[in-house]
Amino acid sequence: MIPASGSYRLSNVRLHRSLTPGLAAAFDSDGFALADMSVADGKISSIAAHGRPKAPVGAIDLGGRIVMPCFVDCHTHIDKGHIWPRKPNPDGTFMGALNATGADRAARWSAEDVARRMDFSLRSAYAHGTKALRTHLDSVAPQEEISWPVFETMREIWHGRIELQAACLLGIEGVRDRKWFEGLAKRVAAAKGVLGVVTYMVPDLEELLDHVFAQAIKHGLDLDFHADETDAVSAISLKKIAEAALWNGFEGNILVGHCCSLARQPDLDVLDTLDKVAKAGLAVVSLPMCNLYLQDRRADQTTPRWRGVTLLHEMKARGIPVAIASDNTRDPFYAYGDLDMLEVYRMATRILHFDHPVGDWPKAVTETPAKVMRLDGFGTLAAGGVADFVVFKGRSWTELLSRPESDRIVVRVGRAIERQLPDYAELDELMVK
């Protein structure tokens, strides 16, 4: 239905208030309005309220189908992706995942292995409608010398299809080797990356955070943390990161992922942490599918008692930017997933209650992560913007979020792409144990 080239007009499309700034229309209680959208020369030339009983002559009548901007996935691990067949998690726990991944990395992560799995992941994300993606790269020695060049090559190959960013990933204890860590920060800066670490409640956490911030300031880098991916009430590194940002006067963007333990802590402690997070200007990303899989998994096979996600509603109420993302895919940290941000949003709606009201939660997979990643013009639909959007069959949230929408239409620069998901069999030779 979308022409291969030229100009066209989409009539009777259903757009959401939070994703179409500037649209003057009568929005319903879920935030939707019917509109007409014109595309010319790969850009959206106009968006206007639909006020006619029939589509204009020559227009493509979408019959009220939902149209959303292409997705932004700000927290992934495409260097780990799809190793499950050769290295599964033995018990489904976080430590099981950490140990299995470490063993596989040491034994198997050559440049060719990483590149092929990355490309497989990116083809999946592209087919599902993702336009920008940030991946963490395991950067413990000597892996950083392998994965960062692979990433830079992959970014060049995928330029114009998926905007790629990378953040280094290592445990906070690795920062104790000051000389090596500064070398890593220089490597990240040269690749136009983001400085990232995993924080734990180690005795010298504050000192180590100070050094991380110092290197970020020195090299002009944004920061991306994994924090408190545990149910331990004593895990308060999110608060420590906010405090470090404040006393270092850090002015760059900071994204903190997971923050699971916050949901287990006493109310007064939560309020104190959230006040500091808001004051420091941190953004938070929750990874609902991976955290649901790993958190509160019990050795005695009893039923988990909590969902593993952080307090996004409370954060949002304080003006803290919040997002959700894919996280791991088919590796020891999460046995499933396909970098499909519609699936992530669908699951998050159920797990985190992104409804009653829907409000502007759709921004959590579009505009908000785009701002965190400093991507102007991403995550919204507006006249003059690039015509990158996804056409779904669903005409309401309950229709859209009840089916996989495997027949969605992904439009890039005004043209519908060929949505060909890669076959898992392509990776079979990499999975021989």
Secondary structure as UniProt FT lines:
FT   STRAND          8..16
FT   HELIX           17..19
FT   TURN            21..22
FT   TURN            29..30
FT   STRAND          32..40
FT   TURN            41..42
FT   STRAND          43..49
FT   TURN            57..58
FT   STRAND          60..61
FT   TURN            63..64
FT   STRAND          66..69
FT   STRAND          71..76
FT   TURN            78..82
FT   TURN            84..86
FT   HELIX           94..108
FT   HELIX           111..128
FT   STRAND          130..138
FT   TURN            141..143
FT   HELIX           144..157
FT   TURN            158..161
FT   STRAND          163..169
FT   HELIX           172..176
FT   HELIX           178..190
FT   TURN            191..192
FT   STRAND          194..199
FT   TURN            203..204
FT   HELIX           205..219
FT   STRAND          223..227
FT   TURN            233..234
FT   HELIX           237..247
FT   TURN            248..249
FT   STRAND          254..258
FT   HELIX           260..264
FT   HELIX           267..280
FT   STRAND          283..286
FT   HELIX           288..294
FT   TURN            295..296
FT   TURN            299..300
FT   HELIX           312..317
FT   TURN            318..319
FT   STRAND          322..324
FT   TURN            332..333
FT   HELIX           341..352
FT   TURN            359..360
FT   HELIX           361..365
FT   HELIX           367..372
FT   TURN            373..374
FT   TURN            376..377
FT   TURN            383..384
FT   STRAND          389..391
FT   HELIX           397..400
FT   TURN            401..402
FT   TURN            406..407
FT   STRAND          409..412
FT   TURN            413..414
FT   STRAND          415..416
FT   HELIX           424..430
//
